[in-house]
Amino acid sequence: MCERLAHSHFDVHDIEVSVADGIVTLSGQVRERGQKYRLEEIADGLFGVRDVDNQVRVGRRQAQHQSTQEQTEKGTNDSP
């Protein structure tokens, strides 16, 4: 699964994968909804996978990270 994700052409550094009894659980964060469903398709296409529990979230964490980064930059720029 990890090898397939590495060759999927989108950012998966925030994705976690666990497998138990043929059930793949995906969690983490992606930027676009299509990426979430593509991850599920990749997992579902693997031999031995009986089900996919897709808990991946779209966009929220990225927005929070950007907001925190902007606040940090403002604090840095306000320094004399």
N, C-alpha and C positions, 0 to 999 in steps of 0.2 A: 504494500500500500504506500509506504513512504517513498519508494523509488518512483512509483507512478506520479505521486504528488510533486516530486522534485522535477519531473519532466512535463508538468501541466501548464507551464508558461504563465502562471500568475503567482502572486506573493502568498506563500503558505507558512511564513515563519510564525504566525500566530495561531496555527492550527495544531490541535492535539488529537491523536488517534489512539484508541484502545480497542482491543479485540478480545472477546471471550465467547467461547462456544459458538463461533460462527457469526456473532453479532458485532458489527463495527460501530463504535461510538465516536462521532466527530464532535469536537468542541473548539471554541476559539472565536476568531473574528476575521471577517473578510470585508472588503470595501463595497462589493456589489452583490446583489441578490443572485445574479446568474452564476457567480463563483460558488455560492453556497450549494446550488443545485448541481453544478458540475462536479463538485467534491463528492456528492452523494452518488452520482452516476458512476464515477470512477470506482468508488468503494463497492457499489452493487455489482459491477462488472467483474470483480475478482473471483477466482475459483474458491469455493468453500464458504463464501459469504451467504448467510441465510437471511440477514436483515441488516438495515442500516438505521441507527438512531442519530439523526442529524440535529445536533444542538448548537450549530454554528450560528452566530449572530452577525447581522449586517450593519456596518457603519458606526454604531454607537461609540465603541471604544476609540476608534480613530478620531472622532469628533472631540471626545473628551481629551485625548492626547494633544490634539492641536490647540485646544483652549488652554490647557496647562502650559504648553510650550509658548503660546502667545503671552500669557501672563508673566512667565519667566523672562521672556525677551523684553517686555515692557519694564519690568523691574530692573533689568540690566541697563536699559537705555536711560532710565531716570537717574542713574547714579552720576554724581559730578565727576 
